[in-house]
Amino acid sequence: MSEEPADPTSRALECGDLSPLFKNRPGSLGPGDSAQGQPTKPWPHAPVHKLSEHGVYMVTAGTLHKERLFRDGGRLGLLERSLLEFANRYRWPVEAWAVFGNHYHFIARGQPDSDSLRKFITHLHADTARALNRLDEAEGRRVWFNFWDTRLTFERSYLARLNYVHQNAAKHGLVAAANQYPWCSAAWFERVVTPAMVQTIYSFKTDKLEVPDDF
């Protein structure tokens, strides 16, 4: 048996409501705004750390031509908050995430009432593209290229991927320790679970995982 890609060549498809989460919202990031004074990050609940009959997925997405469009703290904050808010809206609890200038990774857990994962990602991409293009005065620019989603079916593979995503900022050489990177889950994870759980997850080797990460 192997991991089950829900659709390894998934591209943005039509979904229902594409209204932006941040449009006209008090405190939303606009031209000239800084990361300071932004809405509080919508932190998820403590992760469960076991596989679910409803599916646990790892998702990776990249920008068109791998261009670093989310190039500063304000834009990275926009992407991270959008990811966490849409995950909550579509009822996909996020257990690990990391967002960067030209890509992101996350692991999320399906629930009995979860909406379509594809619809969630499509809406996330549509909203963040519009918000970013307003900031950059680049109306109509294509931001996202593709996304890859894989259903995790083996416990060790799932736990290793949790470690991979938590540690991804350090893997890319952006920080010495992943918990120093503001736009990932490492610091949150270390705060909400026991030290023993942190040590267990961080002990899983990630060097042989096949994850799209050439960004």
URRA-V905537 format. One record per residue. RES is the residue in one letter. PSI is psi in radians with two decimals (* if undefined). OMEGA is omega in degrees with one decimal (none if undefined). Layout:
RES,PSI,OMEGA  RES,PSI,OMEGA
This chain:
M,2.68,179.5  S,2.99,177.2  E,2.67,-176.5  E,1.83,175.6  P,2.12,179.5  A,-0.68,175.1  D,1.55,-171.4  P,-0.22,177.7  T,0.48,-176.6  S,2.39,173.0  R,2.96,-177.4  A,2.22,176.9  L,2.99,179.5  E,2.51,171.3  C,-3.07,-174.5  G,-1.84,-175.9  D,2.05,177.8  L,0.32,179.7  S,2.39,-177.3  P,2.46,177.7  L,-0.55,-169.2  F,-0.16,-177.0  K,2.21,176.7  N,0.26,178.4  R,2.31,176.6  P,2.28,179.0  G,0.03,-179.7  S,2.69,-175.2  L,2.17,177.8  G,3.09,180.0  P,2.26,179.4  G,-0.19,178.8  D,2.72,174.5  S,3.06,178.9  A,-0.42,-179.5  Q,2.51,176.0  G,0.13,-179.9  Q,2.84,-179.7  P,2.64,178.1  T,2.44,179.8  K,2.31,-178.8  P,1.35,-175.7  W,2.39,173.7  P,3.03,175.9  H,2.92,178.7  A,2.44,-176.3  P,2.77,-176.5  V,-0.70,178.0  H,0.71,166.7  K,2.68,-176.8  L,2.73,-174.5  S,2.52,176.1  E,-0.36,-179.5  H,-0.07,173.5  G,2.34,171.1  V,2.22,-173.7  Y,2.52,166.5  M,2.31,-178.2  V,2.36,172.9  T,2.41,176.2  A,2.61,179.9  G,2.73,177.9  T,2.83,178.5  L,2.28,-179.2  H,0.33,179.4  K,0.49,-178.7  E,2.38,-177.3  R,1.36,-175.0  L,-0.54,177.4  F,1.31,-160.9  R,-0.04,-179.5  D,3.10,-175.3  G,-0.70,179.9  G,-0.75,-179.0  R,-0.68,175.1  L,-0.70,176.9  G,-0.70,176.6  L,-0.83,-178.9  L,-0.78,-178.5  E,-0.83,179.8  R,-0.70,178.9  S,-0.79,178.7  L,-0.85,-177.3  L,-0.65,179.8  E,-0.75,178.6  F,-0.63,175.8  A,-0.73,177.6  N,-0.74,-178.6  R,-0.74,-177.0  Y,0.07,174.5  R,0.91,173.2  W,1.52,-179.9  P,2.24,-178.3  V,2.35,-178.3  E,-0.30,175.9  A,2.52,178.6  W,2.74,173.6  A,2.22,179.6  V,2.50,-174.9  F,-3.11,-176.0  G,-0.52,-176.4  N,0.18,177.0  H,2.98,173.3  Y,2.82,171.4  H,2.57,166.5  F,2.77,172.6  I,2.24,-176.7  A,2.70,-172.7  R,2.22,175.1  G,2.60,178.2  Q,2.86,177.8  P,-0.54,-177.8  D,0.28,179.9  S,2.48,172.4  D,3.11,-179.0  S,2.30,176.1  L,-0.70,179.2  R,-0.72,178.6  K,-0.74,176.7  F,-0.88,-176.9  I,-0.69,178.2  T,-0.78,179.8  H,-0.73,176.5  L,-0.82,-178.1  H,-0.72,179.6  A,-0.77,-176.7  D,-0.79,-178.3  T,-0.58,176.5  A,-0.79,179.4  R,-0.78,-178.3  A,-0.76,179.5  L,-0.73,-179.2  N,-0.54,173.8  R,-0.74,178.7  L,-0.71,-174.5  D,0.02,-176.8  E,0.88,-177.6  A,1.03,-175.6  E,2.28,175.5  G,-0.05,179.4  R,2.41,174.7  R,2.23,-176.9  V,-0.89,-172.7  W,2.46,178.8  F,-0.94,-170.7  N,2.91,169.5  F,2.72,-179.5  W,2.28,179.3  D,2.41,-177.7  T,2.24,174.8  R,2.25,-177.2  L,2.11,-172.2  T,-0.10,177.7  F,2.35,-173.8  E,-0.78,-177.6  R,-0.66,177.2  S,-0.72,177.9  Y,-0.84,-178.0  L,-0.64,177.1  A,-0.66,179.1  R,-0.59,172.4  L,-0.82,178.6  N,-0.75,-178.9  Y,-0.82,-177.6  V,-0.79,177.4  H,-0.70,-172.0  Q,0.08,-169.0  N,-0.61,179.5  A,-0.67,176.6  A,-0.65,177.9  K,-0.68,179.5  H,-0.01,177.0  G,0.33,-178.3  L,-0.49,179.8  V,2.79,177.3  A,-0.64,177.9  A,2.36,-173.6  A,-0.55,-178.3  N,-0.08,175.5  Q,-0.19,-177.3  Y,2.11,-171.5  P,-0.37,-170.0  W,0.74,174.7  C,3.09,-171.9  S,-0.08,-170.2  A,-0.87,-177.9  A,-0.72,176.8  W,-0.83,-179.1  F,-0.79,-179.0  E,-0.38,-179.9  R,-0.57,-169.8  V,-0.20,178.3  V,2.98,-177.8  T,2.70,175.0  P,-0.62,179.0  A,-0.69,178.5  M,-0.72,176.5  V,-0.85,-178.7  Q,-0.69,-179.8  T,-0.89,-178.3  I,-0.75,-177.3  Y,-0.17,179.2  S,-0.22,-178.0  F,2.30,-179.1  K,2.50,-176.7  T,-0.02,-171.1  D,-0.35,-178.0  K,0.12,177.9  L,2.47,176.3  E,1.73,-177.6  V,2.27,174.4  P,1.96,-175.7  D,0.47,-179.6  D,1.28,-175.9  F,*,none
